[in-house]
C-alpha cells in the first residue's frame, strides 16, 4: 500500500488531471513532473507509439531535454511494453537486452519502470519513470505508479472521443491556439536537423516572447490575456511560410522552425514578417491593445550543430532584443492604448 504522503500526491495528481479537462498536453506534462516524487526517481517521460517509433511527448528530470526523441518500437523496452500491454521493470540498463542501451546512456539512466497507457482496447503509449541508480525500483513502486497510469488512461478516454488520431493531435498541439506544442516542436526540430545534415542545408530557429502579457493579465484580467495570446498566435501564424513550424512553447513563449533558409538573412526576414504582422492594434471588448514581441534566432549548423545549444543561443538573442527594445526611446510598455 502507498504511504500517506504518496496517497496525498496521487490525489493531487488526480485533481490536476480533473482541472485540465481535455487539455491532454497539460495533463501529460503534469504527470511527468509529479510522478518521480512518488518513487524518488530522477525523471519521467510519456512516450506515445507512432507508426514504428516510440516518441517522447512529455518529459521531466533526466529526460527533460529529450522531448521529441524517437526510439524504434521493436528495439526498445518501451515498445515491448506497448506490444505486450504489461508493466515492465529494468534493474540495470547496461545488462538488460530489452533496452535501447545507447539511448539510456545518453539520458544517464540505469534503472526504470515502464507502464502501459491504454486508450479503449489498445496500448497507445507508456509512462516511463527512471533513475540514475541500478535497481532503484521495487515491485511496490510499480504498483503505486500503476495507479497514476489508470488516471492518465481515464484522462485519455475523456479527452479523446473519436480515434487514436485525435489522441496524437491533442498530445502534440496547444489547446488554446491550435499550434504545435513544445513536444511536436522538438520532434520536428530533431528530424529537420538530421535532414539538413544529409542534404547540406541550413535551418533557422526563432524564439519569440510576447512582451507585456503579465501587465495585460494584471490590468485587464486573464480573459483578455487569453484573447491576446490567441490573436498573437493567429497573426504570427499568418506570417509563416507553408514549410515553417510555429509552436506555442508555453505561456507567452513561441518558437518557429524555418526550413531551408538563406542563413542569417532568412532569420532576419522571418523576424521582420512577425513584427510587421503585430503592428496593427488588437481590438477586444471595446479596447485596443498593442501586440509586441521580442525575437531571437540561430542557424543550424552554422551557429551550432547541437540542438540544446542552438535553442539556448536563440533564447539569449531573444533576451538581448528585449533589453534593447526596453532601452529604446521608442519602446512603449504593451497594454491598452
BATIFI-907910 format. One record per residue (C-alpha): x negated, y, z. Coordinates in pm, 1 decimal, padded with zeros to 6 digits, always signed. Layout:
N
<east->X | north->Y | up->Z>
...
END
This chain:
337
<east->+00000.0 | north->+00000.0 | up->+00000.0>
<east->-00117.4 | north->+00358.7 | up->-00064.4>
<east->-00216.7 | north->+00577.5 | up->+00228.6>
<east->-00003.8 | north->+00868.2 | up->+00342.7>
<east->-00235.5 | north->+01110.3 | up->+00159.0>
<east->-00207.9 | north->+00908.8 | up->-00160.0>
<east->+00171.3 | north->+00897.8 | up->-00135.5>
<east->+00179.5 | north->+01275.4 | up->-00092.9>
<east->-00038.3 | north->+01314.0 | up->-00402.5>
<east->+00178.2 | north->+01074.9 | up->-00605.0>
<east->+00488.8 | north->+01272.9 | up->-00502.5>
<east->+00312.3 | north->+01593.9 | up->-00606.0>
<east->+00227.0 | north->+01446.5 | up->-00946.4>
<east->+00587.7 | north->+01333.7 | up->-00983.5>
<east->+00705.6 | north->+01688.1 | up->-00904.2>
<east->+00469.1 | north->+01841.1 | up->-01158.8>
<east->+00590.7 | north->+01597.4 | up->-01425.0>
<east->+00953.7 | north->+01679.3 | up->-01346.9>
<east->+00886.1 | north->+02054.2 | up->-01366.2>
<east->+00704.5 | north->+02017.1 | up->-01700.1>
<east->+01020.0 | north->+01890.8 | up->-01870.8>
<east->+00943.2 | north->+01784.2 | up->-02228.6>
<east->+00601.9 | north->+01953.7 | up->-02240.3>
<east->+00404.3 | north->+01634.2 | up->-02291.9>
<east->+00068.5 | north->+01808.4 | up->-02328.8>
<east->+00112.7 | north->+01979.4 | up->-01992.8>
<east->+00219.2 | north->+01650.9 | up->-01834.4>
<east->-00088.3 | north->+01465.5 | up->-01960.6>
<east->-00322.0 | north->+01745.6 | up->-01851.3>
<east->-00171.4 | north->+01742.5 | up->-01502.2>
<east->-00205.6 | north->+01365.2 | up->-01471.2>
<east->-00572.9 | north->+01350.8 | up->-01571.1>
<east->-00652.8 | north->+01641.1 | up->-01337.8>
<east->-00493.0 | north->+01478.8 | up->-01032.9>
<east->-00532.4 | north->+01102.8 | up->-01089.0>
<east->-00905.0 | north->+01094.9 | up->-00997.1>
<east->-00824.9 | north->+01226.3 | up->-00647.0>
<east->-00610.5 | north->+00919.6 | up->-00578.7>
<east->-00907.1 | north->+00680.8 | up->-00606.8>
<east->-01204.6 | north->+00914.9 | up->-00555.6>
<east->-01301.6 | north->+00887.4 | up->-00922.2>
<east->-01523.0 | north->+01116.5 | up->-01130.3>
<east->-01285.0 | north->+01176.5 | up->-01417.3>
<east->-00988.0 | north->+01058.6 | up->-01616.0>
<east->-00862.6 | north->+01053.7 | up->-01971.8>
<east->-00541.6 | north->+00973.6 | up->-02155.2>
<east->-00608.3 | north->+00807.1 | up->-02487.9>
<east->-00338.5 | north->+00757.1 | up->-02748.8>
<east->-00353.2 | north->+00483.8 | up->-03011.4>
<east->-00351.6 | north->+00649.1 | up->-03353.4>
<east->-00398.0 | north->+00425.6 | up->-03656.9>
<east->-00718.9 | north->+00229.9 | up->-03588.7>
<east->-00850.3 | north->+00460.8 | up->-03317.0>
<east->-00808.6 | north->+00546.4 | up->-02952.0>
<east->-00815.3 | north->+00926.6 | up->-02929.3>
<east->-00887.6 | north->+01134.2 | up->-02617.2>
<east->-00580.4 | north->+01361.1 | up->-02588.2>
<east->-00622.6 | north->+01480.0 | up->-02227.2>
<east->-00939.3 | north->+01468.2 | up->-02018.4>
<east->-01095.3 | north->+01579.3 | up->-01689.3>
<east->-01421.4 | north->+01539.4 | up->-01496.3>
<east->-01676.2 | north->+01326.7 | up->-01682.3>
<east->-01455.6 | north->+01327.5 | up->-01991.8>
<east->-01360.9 | north->+01695.9 | up->-01988.5>
<east->-01590.1 | north->+01792.4 | up->-02276.3>
<east->-01487.8 | north->+01498.9 | up->-02494.3>
<east->-01133.6 | north->+01590.6 | up->-02599.1>
<east->-01074.8 | north->+01455.2 | up->-02948.2>
<east->-01329.3 | north->+01175.9 | up->-02908.8>
<east->-01233.0 | north->+00873.6 | up->-03118.8>
<east->-01312.0 | north->+00513.5 | up->-03033.3>
<east->-01245.6 | north->+00218.2 | up->-03260.5>
<east->-00934.5 | north->+00045.2 | up->-03129.9>
<east->-01077.1 | north->-00300.5 | up->-03198.3>
<east->-01414.3 | north->-00224.3 | up->-03038.5>
<east->-01320.8 | north->-00065.5 | up->-02705.6>
<east->-01171.0 | north->-00176.2 | up->-02377.4>
<east->-00903.3 | north->+00091.7 | up->-02421.8>
<east->-00798.8 | north->-00069.8 | up->-02746.8>
<east->-00789.7 | north->-00409.1 | up->-02576.8>
<east->-00560.7 | north->-00263.2 | up->-02311.1>
<east->-00323.3 | north->-00136.5 | up->-02580.6>
<east->-00326.1 | north->-00466.5 | up->-02768.5>
<east->-00272.2 | north->-00676.6 | up->-02456.2>
<east->-00047.6 | north->-00438.4 | up->-02265.7>
<east->-00234.9 | north->-00536.4 | up->-01948.0>
<east->-00423.4 | north->-00327.6 | up->-01691.6>
<east->-00798.2 | north->-00387.9 | up->-01714.6>
<east->-01095.8 | north->-00312.7 | up->-01490.6>
<east->-01462.0 | north->-00278.4 | up->-01580.5>
<east->-01709.9 | north->-00302.1 | up->-01293.6>
<east->-02023.1 | north->-00232.8 | up->-01497.3>
<east->-02020.3 | north->-00085.6 | up->-01846.6>
<east->-02377.6 | north->-00199.2 | up->-01904.7>
<east->-02286.8 | north->-00567.7 | up->-01881.8>
<east->-01919.5 | north->-00575.0 | up->-01987.9>
<east->-01892.3 | north->-00693.7 | up->-02351.3>
<east->-01546.8 | north->-00536.5 | up->-02393.0>
<east->-01661.5 | north->-00174.9 | up->-02375.4>
<east->-01798.6 | north->+00073.4 | up->-02626.3>
<east->-02133.3 | north->+00096.2 | up->-02447.5>
<east->-02261.4 | north->+00394.7 | up->-02643.4>
<east->-01952.1 | north->+00598.7 | up->-02553.4>
<east->-01984.9 | north->+00500.3 | up->-02185.4>
<east->-02345.5 | north->+00613.4 | up->-02177.9>
<east->-02255.0 | north->+00940.4 | up->-02345.2>
<east->-01999.1 | north->+01015.1 | up->-02073.7>
<east->-02218.5 | north->+00885.4 | up->-01793.2>
<east->-01964.2 | north->+00633.9 | up->-01660.1>
<east->-02040.2 | north->+00288.3 | up->-01520.1>
<east->-01702.4 | north->+00158.6 | up->-01398.2>
<east->-01340.2 | north->+00225.6 | up->-01487.0>
<east->-00977.2 | north->+00121.2 | up->-01467.2>
<east->-00767.8 | north->+00121.2 | up->-01783.5>
<east->-00389.1 | north->+00108.6 | up->-01759.8>
<east->-00130.6 | north->+00085.3 | up->-02040.0>
<east->+00112.3 | north->+00368.7 | up->-02118.5>
<east->+00434.7 | north->+00240.9 | up->-02269.3>
<east->+00693.9 | north->+00404.6 | up->-02491.5>
<east->+01002.7 | north->+00185.2 | up->-02517.7>
<east->+00872.1 | north->-00164.2 | up->-02600.6>
<east->+00523.6 | north->-00073.5 | up->-02721.8>
<east->+00197.8 | north->+00036.5 | up->-02560.0>
<east->+00106.1 | north->+00371.6 | up->-02715.0>
<east->-00197.0 | north->+00465.9 | up->-02509.2>
<east->-00388.4 | north->+00428.3 | up->-02183.7>
<east->-00477.5 | north->+00612.5 | up->-01867.7>
<east->-00846.2 | north->+00556.4 | up->-01801.6>
<east->-00998.8 | north->+00656.8 | up->-01466.9>
<east->-01377.3 | north->+00646.4 | up->-01446.3>
<east->-01666.8 | north->+00659.5 | up->-01200.9>
<east->-02042.7 | north->+00705.3 | up->-01218.3>
<east->-02097.0 | north->+00416.7 | up->-00975.3>
<east->-02098.9 | north->+00046.0 | up->-01052.6>
<east->-01796.8 | north->-00146.2 | up->-00912.3>
<east->-01636.2 | north->+00168.0 | up->-00772.9>
<east->-01276.2 | north->+00048.6 | up->-00805.5>
<east->-01070.2 | north->-00222.4 | up->-00634.8>
<east->-00752.7 | north->-00409.1 | up->-00719.7>
<east->-00573.6 | north->-00180.0 | up->-00476.6>
<east->-00684.7 | north->+00120.1 | up->-00683.4>
<east->-00536.9 | north->-00043.5 | up->-00991.4>
<east->-00204.2 | north->-00090.7 | up->-00812.8>
<east->-00197.2 | north->+00273.7 | up->-00699.8>
<east->-00278.2 | north->+00406.6 | up->-01045.5>
<east->-00010.5 | north->+00183.3 | up->-01196.0>
<east->+00241.7 | north->+00397.1 | up->-01010.3>
<east->+00114.1 | north->+00700.9 | up->-01199.2>
<east->+00137.3 | north->+00519.7 | up->-01531.8>
<east->+00502.0 | north->+00440.7 | up->-01462.4>
<east->+00559.3 | north->+00814.5 | up->-01414.9>
<east->+00382.4 | north->+00900.6 | up->-01739.5>
<east->+00574.5 | north->+00630.4 | up->-01924.3>
<east->+00901.2 | north->+00774.2 | up->-01793.3>
<east->+00789.9 | north->+01123.5 | up->-01897.4>
<east->+00710.5 | north->+00997.5 | up->-02247.5>
<east->+01053.0 | north->+00835.3 | up->-02264.5>
<east->+01230.1 | north->+01158.2 | up->-02164.7>
<east->+01011.6 | north->+01384.2 | up->-02379.6>
<east->+01032.0 | north->+01180.6 | up->-02698.6>
<east->+01373.3 | north->+01095.6 | up->-02838.2>
<east->+01316.8 | north->+00966.8 | up->-03187.0>
<east->+00995.7 | north->+00778.1 | up->-03263.3>
<east->+00627.2 | north->+00736.8 | up->-03184.3>
<east->+00557.6 | north->+01001.3 | up->-03449.1>
<east->+00732.6 | north->+01251.8 | up->-03220.5>
<east->+00510.8 | north->+01135.4 | up->-02935.4>
<east->+00192.4 | north->+01217.3 | up->-03124.6>
<east->+00325.9 | north->+01555.6 | up->-03236.2>
<east->+00426.1 | north->+01653.1 | up->-02883.4>
<east->+00093.2 | north->+01531.8 | up->-02743.4>
<east->-00107.4 | north->+01737.0 | up->-02992.9>
<east->+00092.3 | north->+02060.6 | up->-03024.6>
<east->+00164.6 | north->+02351.3 | up->-02794.3>
<east->+00531.5 | north->+02351.9 | up->-02699.5>
<east->+00565.1 | north->+02730.6 | up->-02678.3>
<east->+00406.9 | north->+02829.3 | up->-03011.6>
<east->+00416.7 | north->+02508.8 | up->-03216.5>
<east->+00044.8 | north->+02546.9 | up->-03286.4>
<east->-00214.5 | north->+02274.5 | up->-03240.6>
<east->-00319.4 | north->+02236.6 | up->-02876.2>
<east->-00671.0 | north->+02205.8 | up->-02734.1>
<east->-00677.7 | north->+01827.1 | up->-02780.4>
<east->-00594.2 | north->+01845.6 | up->-03151.7>
<east->-00829.3 | north->+02141.6 | up->-03197.7>
<east->-01120.9 | north->+01943.7 | up->-03054.0>
<east->-01026.1 | north->+01634.7 | up->-03254.3>
<east->-01024.2 | north->+01826.5 | up->-03583.2>
<east->-01340.3 | north->+02016.0 | up->-03497.9>
<east->-01531.0 | north->+01691.1 | up->-03436.5>
<east->-01408.2 | north->+01541.4 | up->-03764.2>
<east->-01478.8 | north->+01851.4 | up->-03971.8>
<east->-01828.4 | north->+01889.2 | up->-03826.4>
<east->-01908.3 | north->+01535.3 | up->-03942.7>
<east->-01771.5 | north->+01610.2 | up->-04289.7>
<east->-01979.4 | north->+01928.2 | up->-04313.2>
<east->-02297.2 | north->+01736.2 | up->-04235.9>
<east->-02217.4 | north->+01476.5 | up->-04502.2>
<east->-02132.0 | north->+01735.8 | up->-04767.6>
<east->-02385.7 | north->+02003.4 | up->-04666.3>
<east->-02112.1 | north->+02259.4 | up->-04594.7>
<east->-02051.7 | north->+02517.8 | up->-04322.9>
<east->-01753.8 | north->+02577.0 | up->-04098.3>
<east->-01667.7 | north->+02854.9 | up->-03861.1>
<east->-01512.6 | north->+02862.0 | up->-03516.2>
<east->-01333.3 | north->+03163.3 | up->-03371.0>
<east->-01235.4 | north->+03208.3 | up->-03007.2>
<east->-00951.2 | north->+03460.7 | up->-02979.2>
<east->-00846.0 | north->+03608.5 | up->-02647.0>
<east->-00531.5 | north->+03817.0 | up->-02610.4>
<east->-00600.1 | north->+04147.7 | up->-02437.1>
<east->-00367.1 | north->+04270.6 | up->-02167.0>
<east->-00132.4 | north->+03974.0 | up->-02124.9>
<east->-00165.1 | north->+03986.4 | up->-01744.3>
<east->-00070.7 | north->+04354.2 | up->-01743.9>
<east->+00235.1 | north->+04281.8 | up->-01955.5>
<east->+00338.7 | north->+03993.8 | up->-01730.0>
<east->+00288.5 | north->+04200.5 | up->-01415.4>
<east->+00464.2 | north->+04509.6 | up->-01550.2>
<east->+00744.7 | north->+04362.1 | up->-01757.7>
<east->+00788.7 | north->+04002.2 | up->-01644.7>
<east->+00694.5 | north->+03660.7 | up->-01777.9>
<east->+00983.0 | north->+03652.0 | up->-02025.7>
<east->+00826.1 | north->+03948.2 | up->-02204.0>
<east->+00482.6 | north->+03786.4 | up->-02177.0>
<east->+00616.2 | north->+03468.6 | up->-02335.4>
<east->+00767.6 | north->+03666.3 | up->-02623.0>
<east->+00436.6 | north->+03847.0 | up->-02676.5>
<east->+00244.6 | north->+03516.3 | up->-02688.2>
<east->+00486.4 | north->+03375.6 | up->-02947.7>
<east->+00465.6 | north->+03687.8 | up->-03162.4>
<east->+00086.5 | north->+03693.2 | up->-03133.9>
<east->+00070.6 | north->+03326.5 | up->-03243.7>
<east->+00305.8 | north->+03389.6 | up->-03534.7>
<east->+00104.4 | north->+03681.9 | up->-03668.3>
<east->-00231.5 | north->+03511.7 | up->-03622.4>
<east->-00094.7 | north->+03202.5 | up->-03796.8>
<east->+00025.0 | north->+03410.7 | up->-04091.9>
<east->-00329.2 | north->+03544.4 | up->-04133.9>
<east->-00489.8 | north->+03199.6 | up->-04171.3>
<east->-00569.0 | north->+03008.9 | up->-04488.7>
<east->-00395.3 | north->+02678.7 | up->-04555.0>
<east->-00711.3 | north->+02482.1 | up->-04476.6>
<east->-00772.1 | north->+02653.3 | up->-04141.3>
<east->-00659.2 | north->+02525.3 | up->-03800.0>
<east->-00519.3 | north->+02771.1 | up->-03547.3>
<east->-00466.6 | north->+02636.9 | up->-03195.1>
<east->-00347.5 | north->+02765.6 | up->-02861.3>
<east->-00620.0 | north->+02650.1 | up->-02624.8>
<east->-00430.7 | north->+02756.9 | up->-02314.2>
<east->-00279.4 | north->+03068.6 | up->-02159.1>
<east->-00387.6 | north->+03369.4 | up->-02363.0>
<east->-00672.8 | north->+03190.9 | up->-02544.7>
<east->-00658.4 | north->+03072.7 | up->-02905.0>
<east->-00910.1 | north->+02903.2 | up->-03131.8>
<east->-00947.8 | north->+02878.7 | up->-03507.6>
<east->-01143.7 | north->+02635.3 | up->-03724.3>
<east->-01242.5 | north->+02787.9 | up->-04059.2>
<east->-01306.2 | north->+02515.7 | up->-04313.4>
<east->-01582.1 | north->+02557.6 | up->-04574.9>
<east->-01658.6 | north->+02925.6 | up->-04513.0>
<east->-01918.9 | north->+03155.6 | up->-04657.9>
<east->-02115.2 | north->+03155.6 | up->-04331.7>
<east->-02120.8 | north->+03484.6 | up->-04134.0>
<east->-01927.9 | north->+03679.5 | up->-04395.2>
<east->-01646.4 | north->+03425.5 | up->-04375.2>
<east->-01624.6 | north->+03469.2 | up->-03997.8>
<east->-01606.1 | north->+03847.2 | up->-04025.4>
<east->-01333.0 | north->+03831.6 | up->-04288.9>
<east->-01123.6 | north->+03594.8 | up->-04077.9>
<east->-01160.9 | north->+03813.9 | up->-03768.6>
<east->-01055.8 | north->+04120.6 | up->-03968.1>
<east->-00749.4 | north->+03938.4 | up->-04103.2>
<east->-00642.6 | north->+03856.0 | up->-03748.2>
<east->-00697.3 | north->+04211.8 | up->-03622.5>
<east->-00508.7 | north->+04350.4 | up->-03921.1>
<east->-00210.0 | north->+04124.9 | up->-03850.0>
<east->-00182.4 | north->+04272.6 | up->-03498.8>
<east->-00178.0 | north->+04643.2 | up->-03590.7>
<east->+00198.1 | north->+04680.3 | up->-03602.4>
<east->+00362.7 | north->+04719.0 | up->-03257.4>
<east->+00591.4 | north->+04438.7 | up->-03140.3>
<east->+00948.8 | north->+04537.2 | up->-03050.7>
<east->+01109.7 | north->+04337.0 | up->-02768.4>
<east->+01424.4 | north->+04436.7 | up->-02581.7>
<east->+01400.9 | north->+04794.1 | up->-02699.1>
<east->+01034.4 | north->+04837.6 | up->-02605.1>
<east->+00727.2 | north->+04847.0 | up->-02823.7>
<east->+00419.0 | north->+04650.9 | up->-02721.0>
<east->+00072.5 | north->+04665.7 | up->-02873.4>
<east->-00085.7 | north->+04331.4 | up->-02964.0>
<east->-00463.3 | north->+04329.9 | up->-02928.1>
<east->-00730.5 | north->+04062.5 | up->-02929.3>
<east->-01099.4 | north->+04010.8 | up->-02867.8>
<east->-01262.7 | north->+03776.1 | up->-03117.2>
<east->-01594.0 | north->+03593.3 | up->-03125.5>
<east->-01723.7 | north->+03331.3 | up->-03364.1>
<east->-02001.6 | north->+03090.3 | up->-03451.4>
<east->-02103.9 | north->+02898.8 | up->-03763.0>
<east->-02180.4 | north->+02527.7 | up->-03789.3>
<east->-02450.4 | north->+02413.4 | up->-03846.2>
<east->-02636.8 | north->+02745.5 | up->-03872.5>
<east->-02574.1 | north->+02861.9 | up->-03514.4>
<east->-02571.8 | north->+02513.3 | up->-03361.8>
<east->-02508.8 | north->+02150.3 | up->-03451.2>
<east->-02376.1 | north->+02073.4 | up->-03102.6>
<east->-02001.7 | north->+02110.9 | up->-03051.5>
<east->-02016.4 | north->+02245.2 | up->-02695.6>
<east->-02297.7 | north->+02488.5 | up->-02776.2>
<east->-02101.0 | north->+02612.9 | up->-03077.0>
<east->-01791.7 | north->+02682.7 | up->-02867.3>
<east->-01995.7 | north->+02842.0 | up->-02588.1>
<east->-02161.5 | north->+03076.0 | up->-02836.2>
<east->-01826.5 | north->+03176.5 | up->-02989.3>
<east->-01690.1 | north->+03234.5 | up->-02638.4>
<east->-01987.5 | north->+03451.4 | up->-02541.0>
<east->-01943.5 | north->+03661.4 | up->-02855.3>
<east->-01572.8 | north->+03699.9 | up->-02780.3>
<east->-01656.1 | north->+03843.7 | up->-02436.2>
<east->-01914.6 | north->+04073.5 | up->-02595.8>
<east->-01643.1 | north->+04200.1 | up->-02829.1>
<east->-01409.2 | north->+04252.5 | up->-02533.2>
<east->-01670.7 | north->+04454.6 | up->-02344.4>
<east->-01747.6 | north->+04669.9 | up->-02649.8>
<east->-01382.7 | north->+04746.2 | up->-02706.5>
<east->-01325.8 | north->+04837.2 | up->-02341.8>
<east->-01620.8 | north->+05075.2 | up->-02355.8>
<east->-01499.7 | north->+05236.2 | up->-02676.9>
<east->-01315.5 | north->+05566.0 | up->-02650.6>
<east->-01064.5 | north->+05426.8 | up->-02894.3>
<east->-00978.1 | north->+05138.8 | up->-02663.1>
<east->-00631.8 | north->+05153.5 | up->-02506.1>
<east->-00515.1 | north->+04903.4 | up->-02247.8>
<east->-00245.7 | north->+04693.0 | up->-02419.1>
<east->+00104.8 | north->+04734.7 | up->-02290.1>
<east->+00421.5 | north->+04922.3 | up->-02364.4>
<east->+00398.7 | north->+05228.9 | up->-02588.4>
END
